[in-house]
Each structure stands twice: as structure tokens, then as C-alpha cells.
Amino acid sequence: MTLARRQPLAADALLQFFAPCPRGLEETLVRELQSLGAGNLRNVPGGVHFEGDALLGMRANLESRLASRILQRVAQGAYRSEEDLYRLAQDTPWEQWHEATTSLRIDVTGVGAPVRSLQFAMLRVKDGMVDRLRERCGDRPSIERQRPDRRVFVFLDAQQCILYLDWSGESLFKRGWRREGFDAPLKENLASGLLALSGWTPEQVLLDPFCGSGTIAIEAALQAAGVAPGARRRFGFERMKGFDRARWDRLRSQPTQARPAVPTIFASDVSEAALAAARSNYARTGLPEGWIQWRQRDALHIDAAPASSGLLLSNPPYGERLEIKGRQSLAQADAFWPALGTMLKQRFAGWTAALFTSDLEIGQRMRLKPSRRTPLFNGALECRLFRFEMVAGSARKPQAQSSGDTPKAQTMPSDSVP
């Protein structure tokens, strides 16, 4: 078993980090972390490993729109039994980061781990941490599941154990502006990922016709304003021993990047309750009221696109969510999806439509051919971000149109994983 690697929270020490993210966003997160100054990046399913100093760790927490957490790797070693996990935890210098009276939470995940149970593995890691702090500091930390002062994450595979110190506290998708949820809202970092994968920029008109509690539209507005996603919240590293408050205050006080124009964002939903939640959430961002134009309307009854071109990006309802949206008459997907496809073809020529859904047959149901299918996961739920190029005219030959079939929108060739 290899001994723990000592990595104090020194200003210029090179630290090893891991940023988990929704699966499917790994490559996009690599590019984001590169832009923040991260080095030696390596993406794996569900996240990105990278290097940097303490300032980069703070910056990644403050500015990453895609990461779920920022974790510092503090120890790694081979193991054969739970007793090896105990020794690895006991050899790790927790006193560099924790006070002895700090409350802790330990989370363990494993892939092919040869342990009795992940729960028992967690207990042995906890025992090693507690014994170390009691021996070095004369007191022991308490274990707190709900509101701990610090969190430690343990990853086990068939041979290696990695111990991570959490720098984030609450998950980074919690930006601080959401108080109202409606109809299983998207997490904020996943919404930002959809915007990135769709290629949206603040100069482009954006419409979400199934906005729910407003996550996609609000994340877009915050990006347009250059507001850091963590600007309204606190982080776990602020309570670590060795935390440089002055350096953190200087980082947070840096001015936001000026944008050339006010964004044009439209968001609508059939539900009055959803719109009320969305407006309430947006008000807490402190952004100008007119940046998002909210409308209560049924997406299937949009009379015209709000501009000649733009991006329609949405997480449309499906299954039981159709009934929640008040469309009992269209509760069957056999009726809903063709109606949505017809509306897009008739009203949104010149637009790109990007729809995020777990219904992997959405293109067939809408009778549209996607130009791109990007695999993503919403938690454990396998999804796709389908992209449709809504070009004026028809992809069918004239003789096919004369038979009475509904013309399909023209599309670009498929260029991604089905």
C-alpha cells in the first residue's frame, strides 16, 4: 500500500483535483477548465482530473458552470482489505485541513471493489480519520450526515482507493438563486451544459417553450451578464485550515466581463404556476427584468417564431409530465410529438431546435431527422440532446409531397453518435 500524498493548502503548491460532472459533459468541461488555467487535464466517464494551485481550486468553484464539485485528491493507495483502507486514512494528514472538532461526512462509491460492503468500507475510513485526529489533536470529529462542516469522498475500484477532500460544500449546481422548483427542474450545471453543446452565444435569440422553473433561460441570462455561477453562494474551502481569505476576496471582487449587447431570451410555459416559479427565481439573480421575456402559452400553439433565426432549446415534457402540463387531450406521445414537429416545421424555419429528452425515439415521433444526437445523462437517466436544423422548404421530392404526406424539414447530415 502506498502512503498518503501530503498536499497542504499552500498558495503555490501544485494540487491534484477531480471535477465530477453530468455524464456526457466531460469534453466540454475540459475546455472550460483549460480556459480557467487548469493543467494536465484528463477526462474519464463522469468527470475530469486536473492540476492547479489553491487559487485555481477556488476559481474553479466560483466560475465553473459545468462541474458538480471540485475535489482535491489527498491520498491514493492500493488495498486488499478494509484494514488497508483504515491505514490509508490514518496515514493521511487530515489535521492540515480540519480542526479536530470539525463535523464530517464520508461518501463512498465503488466499481468492482473487493470489500464486504461500501458501508463497512466507509466505517473503516472514518475510523482511520478519527483515530488520526484524536492522536494528533487530542479530540475527535463528529459524523454529521445532513449539514457537515467538511465532506470526504472515497472512490474504490478493484485495486486502488482514492481519498478526496471536498472544496465545494453544497453541490455546485446550487447557484443560490433557486427557491422555487416545478416539475423536476433540470440541475443548473446540466442546463449550462445544454447551452454549451448547442453552441448558444448571447448574441443569438434563445427560446425555451417548455421553461418550467426557468433554469435554461436563467442560466443563459447569467452567462450573458458574465456573472460567475458561484457569485451568490459559499464554499467548503472557506472553512478549511490555511484558507487565504484575502486572496479569495480579491478573486471574488474581480469585475465581470462586459457583454456587447443585451441578450434576447424568451421563455414560456403552459403552466401559470411554472411561470410564477420562474419569475421568482429570476428575480433573485438581480439581473435586469427585461432580459427574459416570460409568456404563459402552450408551445403547440405558438403563432410565429419571435425572430427570423435563433436557437430553440428545451427539455420538453414526456410521459406523465404531459398530463402535469395540462395537456390531457394530448397525453399520449403518439399525438404530442407529431404536433410538436408540425409546429416547428411551420413556425421555425431558419432556426435550430435542440431538445433534451430521455425519449430516444423523439425524431421518429416528430417525423424529423436530427442532425446530431449527443448522449447525456440526467442523473442515472440516459438521455439525448437532439439537434434539428429547421430549414425552409422540404426534404421530400415533389412527387412525394403530392401524395398528401406532411413534408419533412431539411436537415444537415448526421455527424455524431446515435
C-alpha positions as CSV (number, residue, x, y, z in Angstrom):
1,M,0.0,0.0,0.0
2,T,1.4,3.4,-0.9
3,L,1.3,6.1,1.7
4,A,-0.9,9.2,1.6
5,R,0.4,12.1,-0.5
6,R,0.8,15.3,1.6
7,Q,-0.8,18.3,-0.2
8,P,-1.2,21.3,2.2
9,L,-3.4,24.2,1.2
10,A,-0.3,26.3,0.4
11,A,-0.8,29.1,-2.1
12,D,1.7,27.9,-4.7
13,A,1.6,24.1,-4.1
14,L,0.5,22.0,-7.1
15,L,-2.7,20.2,-6.1
16,Q,-4.4,17.3,-7.8
17,F,-8.2,17.9,-8.4
18,F,-11.1,16.0,-9.8
19,A,-14.3,17.7,-11.1
20,P,-17.3,15.4,-11.4
21,C,-20.0,16.5,-13.9
22,P,-23.1,15.1,-15.6
23,R,-22.0,12.3,-17.9
24,G,-21.7,13.5,-21.4
25,L,-20.3,16.9,-20.5
26,E,-16.7,15.7,-19.8
27,E,-15.1,17.1,-23.0
28,T,-17.0,20.4,-22.6
29,L,-15.7,20.6,-19.0
30,V,-12.1,20.0,-20.1
31,R,-12.4,23.1,-22.4
32,E,-13.9,25.1,-19.6
33,L,-11.2,24.2,-17.1
34,Q,-8.5,24.9,-19.6
35,S,-9.9,28.4,-20.0
36,L,-9.6,28.8,-16.2
37,G,-5.9,27.8,-16.3
38,A,-6.0,24.1,-15.3
39,G,-3.2,21.8,-16.4
40,N,-2.7,18.1,-17.1
41,L,-6.3,17.6,-17.8
42,R,-7.7,14.0,-18.3
43,N,-11.3,13.2,-18.7
44,V,-12.9,10.0,-17.5
45,P,-16.6,9.0,-17.6
46,G,-18.3,11.3,-15.2
47,G,-15.6,13.9,-14.6
48,V,-12.2,15.5,-15.3
49,H,-8.9,15.2,-13.5
50,F,-6.7,18.3,-13.5
51,E,-3.8,20.1,-11.7
52,G,-3.5,23.6,-10.3
53,D,-2.8,25.7,-7.2
54,A,-5.1,26.7,-4.4
55,L,-6.2,29.8,-6.4
56,L,-7.2,27.6,-9.3
57,G,-9.2,25.4,-7.0
58,M,-11.1,28.5,-5.7
59,R,-11.6,29.8,-9.2
60,A,-13.0,26.5,-10.5
61,N,-15.6,26.5,-7.7
62,L,-16.5,30.1,-8.4
63,E,-16.6,30.1,-12.2
64,S,-17.3,26.5,-13.4
65,R,-20.7,26.3,-14.9
66,L,-20.5,22.6,-15.6
67,A,-18.8,20.9,-12.7
68,S,-20.8,19.3,-9.9
69,R,-18.0,19.6,-7.3
70,I,-14.3,20.4,-7.1
71,L,-12.5,17.6,-5.1
72,Q,-8.8,17.6,-4.1
73,R,-7.1,14.2,-4.2
74,V,-5.3,13.9,-0.9
75,A,-4.4,10.2,-0.8
76,Q,-4.2,7.2,-3.1
77,G,-3.1,3.7,-2.4
78,A,-3.5,0.0,-3.4
79,Y,-5.6,-2.1,-1.0
80,R,-6.7,-5.7,-0.5
81,S,-9.0,-5.3,2.5
82,E,-10.9,-2.8,4.7
83,E,-7.9,-2.7,7.0
84,D,-5.8,-1.2,4.2
85,L,-8.4,1.5,3.9
86,Y,-8.1,2.2,7.6
87,R,-4.3,2.6,7.4
88,L,-4.5,4.8,4.3
89,A,-7.0,7.1,6.1
90,Q,-4.9,7.1,9.2
91,D,-1.7,8.0,7.3
92,T,-3.4,11.0,5.7
93,P,-2.6,14.3,7.4
94,W,-6.2,15.5,8.0
95,E,-5.1,17.9,10.6
96,Q,-3.7,20.1,7.8
97,W,-7.3,20.8,6.7
98,H,-9.6,20.0,9.6
99,E,-9.9,21.1,13.2
100,A,-10.4,18.1,15.5
101,T,-13.9,19.2,16.4
102,T,-15.0,19.5,12.7
103,S,-18.1,17.6,11.8
104,L,-17.6,15.2,8.9
105,R,-19.5,13.3,6.2
106,I,-17.9,10.5,4.3
107,D,-19.3,9.2,1.0
108,V,-18.0,6.0,-0.7
109,T,-18.5,4.9,-4.3
110,G,-17.0,1.8,-5.8
111,V,-16.6,-0.1,-9.1
112,G,-15.7,-3.8,-8.6
113,A,-14.4,-3.1,-5.1
114,P,-13.5,-6.3,-3.2
115,V,-15.0,-5.1,0.1
116,R,-17.6,-6.6,2.4
117,S,-19.9,-3.6,1.7
118,L,-19.4,0.1,0.8
119,Q,-20.9,0.9,4.2
120,F,-18.3,-1.1,6.1
121,A,-15.6,0.5,3.9
122,M,-16.9,3.9,4.9
123,L,-16.7,3.0,8.6
124,R,-13.1,1.9,8.3
125,V,-12.1,5.1,6.5
126,K,-14.0,7.0,9.2
127,D,-12.2,5.1,12.0
128,G,-8.8,5.9,10.4
129,M,-9.6,9.6,10.2
130,V,-11.0,9.8,13.7
131,D,-8.0,8.0,15.2
132,R,-5.6,10.2,13.3
133,L,-7.2,13.4,14.6
134,R,-7.6,12.2,18.1
135,E,-3.9,11.1,18.3
136,R,-2.6,14.4,16.8
137,C,-5.1,16.9,18.2
138,G,-6.4,15.3,21.4
139,D,-10.0,15.4,20.2
140,R,-12.2,13.6,17.6
141,P,-14.6,14.9,15.0
142,S,-18.3,14.1,14.9
143,I,-20.1,12.5,12.0
144,E,-22.9,14.5,10.5
145,R,-24.9,13.4,7.5
146,Q,-27.1,16.4,7.0
147,R,-25.0,19.6,7.5
148,P,-21.4,18.6,7.9
149,D,-18.5,21.1,8.1
150,R,-16.4,19.0,5.7
151,R,-17.0,16.2,3.3
152,V,-14.7,13.5,2.2
153,F,-15.3,11.3,-0.9
154,V,-13.8,7.9,-1.2
155,F,-13.5,6.1,-4.6
156,L,-12.8,2.4,-4.8
157,D,-12.0,0.3,-7.8
158,A,-10.7,-3.3,-7.9
159,Q,-7.3,-2.3,-6.7
160,Q,-7.0,1.4,-5.7
161,C,-8.5,3.7,-3.1
162,I,-8.6,7.4,-3.7
163,L,-9.4,9.9,-0.9
164,Y,-10.8,13.3,-2.0
165,L,-11.3,16.4,0.1
166,D,-14.4,18.3,-1.0
167,W,-13.8,22.0,-1.7
168,S,-17.4,22.8,-2.7
169,G,-19.6,22.1,0.2
170,E,-23.0,22.0,-1.4
171,S,-23.1,20.8,-5.0
172,L,-22.0,23.5,-7.5
173,F,-25.3,23.3,-9.4
174,K,-26.8,25.1,-6.4
175,R,-26.1,28.6,-7.5
176,G,-28.1,30.4,-4.8
177,W,-30.9,31.8,-6.9
178,R,-33.3,28.9,-7.0
179,R,-36.0,28.8,-4.3
180,E,-38.9,27.6,-6.4
181,G,-38.9,24.3,-8.3
182,F,-41.5,23.0,-10.6
183,D,-41.9,19.6,-12.4
184,A,-38.5,18.0,-11.7
185,P,-36.3,21.0,-12.8
186,L,-33.0,20.5,-14.6
187,K,-29.9,21.0,-12.5
188,E,-28.3,24.3,-13.3
189,N,-24.9,22.8,-14.4
190,L,-26.7,20.4,-16.8
191,A,-28.7,23.4,-18.2
192,S,-25.4,25.3,-18.8
193,G,-24.1,22.1,-20.5
194,L,-27.0,22.1,-22.9
195,L,-26.4,25.7,-23.8
196,A,-22.7,24.9,-24.4
197,L,-23.4,21.8,-26.5
198,S,-26.0,23.8,-28.5
199,G,-23.4,26.5,-29.3
200,W,-25.5,29.3,-27.9
201,T,-24.0,32.8,-27.6
202,P,-25.6,35.9,-26.0
203,E,-25.9,37.4,-29.5
204,Q,-28.3,34.7,-30.6
205,V,-32.0,34.7,-29.9
206,L,-33.0,32.0,-27.4
207,L,-36.4,30.4,-26.8
208,D,-37.4,27.8,-24.3
209,P,-41.1,27.0,-24.9
210,F,-41.3,24.4,-22.0
211,C,-39.4,26.5,-19.5
212,G,-40.7,25.1,-16.2
213,S,-39.0,26.9,-13.4
214,G,-36.8,28.8,-15.9
215,T,-33.4,27.0,-15.5
216,I,-32.2,27.2,-19.1
217,A,-33.3,30.8,-19.6
218,I,-31.8,32.0,-16.3
219,E,-28.5,30.2,-16.8
220,A,-28.3,31.8,-20.3
221,A,-29.0,35.3,-18.8
222,L,-26.3,34.8,-16.2
223,Q,-23.8,33.8,-18.9
224,A,-24.8,36.9,-20.9
225,A,-24.2,39.1,-17.9
226,G,-20.8,37.5,-17.2
227,V,-21.9,36.7,-13.6
228,A,-19.9,33.8,-12.1
229,P,-22.2,30.9,-11.2
230,G,-20.8,30.8,-7.6
231,A,-21.1,34.5,-7.0
232,R,-24.1,34.2,-4.7
233,R,-23.0,31.2,-2.5
234,R,-20.4,30.0,-0.1
235,F,-18.0,27.1,-0.4
236,G,-16.5,24.4,1.7
237,F,-12.9,25.6,1.2
238,E,-13.8,28.8,3.1
239,R,-13.8,26.8,6.3
240,M,-10.5,24.9,5.7
241,K,-7.4,25.5,7.8
242,G,-5.0,27.6,5.8
243,F,-7.7,29.3,3.8
244,D,-6.4,32.6,2.4
245,R,-9.4,34.9,2.9
246,A,-7.6,38.0,1.4
247,R,-6.8,36.1,-1.8
248,W,-10.3,34.8,-2.1
249,D,-11.8,38.3,-1.6
250,R,-9.6,39.6,-4.4
251,L,-10.7,36.8,-6.7
252,R,-14.4,37.4,-6.0
253,S,-14.1,41.2,-6.4
254,Q,-12.8,41.0,-10.0
255,P,-15.2,42.7,-12.4
256,T,-17.5,40.7,-14.6
257,Q,-16.8,40.6,-18.3
258,A,-18.7,43.2,-20.2
259,R,-21.0,42.0,-22.9
260,P,-21.6,43.8,-26.2
261,A,-25.4,43.6,-26.2
262,V,-28.4,42.8,-24.0
263,P,-29.5,39.2,-24.7
264,T,-32.8,38.3,-26.3
265,I,-34.3,35.4,-24.4
266,F,-37.8,34.2,-24.5
267,A,-39.2,31.6,-22.1
268,S,-42.8,30.3,-21.9
269,D,-44.8,27.5,-20.3
270,V,-48.4,26.4,-20.4
271,S,-48.5,26.4,-16.6
272,E,-49.1,29.6,-14.7
273,A,-47.5,28.0,-11.5
274,A,-44.4,27.2,-13.5
275,L,-44.1,30.8,-14.8
276,A,-44.6,32.2,-11.3
277,A,-41.7,30.0,-10.0
278,A,-39.5,31.0,-12.9
279,R,-40.1,34.7,-12.4
280,S,-39.4,34.4,-8.7
281,N,-36.2,32.5,-9.3
282,Y,-35.1,35.1,-11.9
283,A,-35.8,38.0,-9.6
284,R,-33.2,36.6,-7.1
285,T,-30.4,36.8,-9.7
286,G,-30.5,40.6,-9.6
287,L,-30.4,40.8,-13.4
288,P,-32.5,43.4,-15.3
289,E,-36.2,42.5,-15.5
290,G,-36.4,42.7,-19.3
291,W,-33.6,40.3,-20.2
292,I,-36.0,37.4,-20.3
293,Q,-39.5,37.8,-21.8
294,W,-41.8,35.4,-19.9
295,R,-45.0,34.2,-21.5
296,Q,-47.8,31.8,-20.5
297,R,-48.7,29.8,-23.5
298,D,-49.0,26.3,-24.9
299,A,-45.9,25.5,-27.0
300,L,-48.0,23.7,-29.6
301,H,-50.0,26.9,-30.2
302,I,-47.1,29.3,-31.0
303,D,-48.3,31.6,-33.8
304,A,-44.9,32.6,-35.0
305,A,-41.2,32.4,-34.1
306,P,-40.0,35.6,-32.2
307,A,-37.2,36.2,-34.8
308,S,-36.2,35.0,-38.2
309,S,-33.5,32.8,-36.7
310,G,-32.3,31.6,-33.3
311,L,-32.0,28.6,-31.0
312,L,-34.9,26.8,-29.5
313,L,-33.5,24.8,-26.6
314,S,-35.8,22.9,-24.2
315,N,-36.4,19.9,-22.0
316,P,-39.9,19.1,-23.3
317,P,-42.4,17.1,-21.2
318,Y,-42.9,13.4,-21.8
319,G,-44.8,10.5,-20.3
320,E,-46.7,11.6,-17.1
321,R,-45.2,15.1,-17.4
322,L,-47.6,15.7,-20.3
323,E,-50.5,15.4,-18.0
324,I,-48.9,17.7,-15.4
325,K,-48.6,20.3,-18.1
326,G,-52.4,20.3,-18.5
327,R,-52.5,18.5,-21.9
328,Q,-54.7,15.7,-21.0
329,S,-56.1,15.7,-24.6
330,L,-52.5,15.2,-25.9
331,A,-51.3,12.9,-23.1
332,Q,-50.4,10.2,-25.5
333,A,-47.0,10.8,-27.0
334,D,-48.4,9.5,-30.3
335,A,-50.3,12.8,-30.5
336,F,-48.0,15.2,-28.7
337,W,-44.7,14.6,-30.6
338,P,-46.1,14.8,-34.2
339,A,-47.9,18.0,-33.2
340,L,-44.7,19.5,-31.9
341,G,-42.8,18.5,-35.0
342,T,-45.5,20.1,-37.2
343,M,-45.4,23.3,-35.2
344,L,-41.6,23.5,-35.6
345,K,-41.7,22.9,-39.3
346,Q,-44.5,25.5,-39.8
347,R,-43.2,28.3,-37.5
348,F,-39.5,27.9,-37.0
349,A,-37.9,27.8,-40.5
350,G,-34.4,29.2,-40.2
351,W,-34.0,28.1,-36.5
352,T,-32.0,25.4,-34.8
353,A,-34.1,23.3,-32.4
354,A,-32.3,21.4,-29.6
355,L,-34.4,19.1,-27.5
356,F,-33.1,17.3,-24.4
357,T,-35.1,14.2,-23.5
358,S,-34.9,10.6,-22.3
359,D,-37.3,9.6,-25.2
360,L,-34.7,8.3,-27.6
361,E,-37.2,8.0,-30.4
362,I,-38.2,11.6,-30.4
363,G,-37.1,12.2,-34.0
364,Q,-39.3,9.5,-35.3
365,R,-42.2,10.6,-33.2
366,M,-41.9,14.2,-34.5
367,R,-41.2,13.0,-38.1
368,L,-38.0,15.0,-38.2
369,K,-34.4,13.8,-38.8
370,P,-31.9,15.1,-36.2
371,S,-28.6,16.4,-37.5
372,R,-26.9,15.5,-34.2
373,R,-27.6,13.2,-31.2
374,T,-25.5,13.9,-28.2
375,P,-25.6,11.2,-25.5
376,L,-26.1,12.7,-22.0
377,F,-27.2,11.5,-18.6
378,N,-29.7,13.3,-16.3
379,G,-28.6,11.6,-13.1
380,A,-28.9,7.9,-13.9
381,L,-31.4,8.5,-16.7
382,E,-29.9,8.1,-20.2
383,C,-30.9,11.0,-22.4
384,R,-30.0,12.6,-25.7
385,L,-29.7,16.2,-26.9
386,F,-31.3,16.1,-30.3
387,R,-30.5,18.9,-32.8
388,F,-32.7,19.7,-35.7
389,E,-31.9,22.3,-38.4
390,M,-35.3,23.8,-39.3
391,V,-34.5,24.9,-42.9
392,A,-37.3,26.5,-45.1
393,G,-38.6,24.1,-47.7
394,S,-38.9,20.4,-47.8
395,A,-36.5,17.4,-47.9
396,R,-39.1,15.4,-49.9
397,K,-39.2,15.2,-53.7
398,P,-42.2,16.9,-55.3
399,Q,-43.9,13.7,-56.2
400,A,-43.8,12.6,-52.5
401,Q,-45.4,15.9,-51.4
402,S,-48.3,15.5,-53.9
403,S,-49.4,12.3,-52.2
404,G,-50.6,14.3,-49.2
405,D,-47.8,13.4,-46.8
406,T,-46.6,16.1,-44.5
407,P,-43.2,17.5,-45.8
408,K,-40.2,17.0,-43.5
409,A,-37.8,19.8,-42.7
410,Q,-34.5,19.7,-44.4
411,T,-31.7,18.7,-42.1
412,M,-27.9,18.5,-42.1
413,P,-26.2,15.1,-42.3
414,S,-25.8,13.2,-39.0
415,D,-22.4,13.8,-37.5
416,S,-22.4,12.3,-34.0
417,V,-23.0,9.2,-32.0
418,P,-26.6,7.8,-32.4
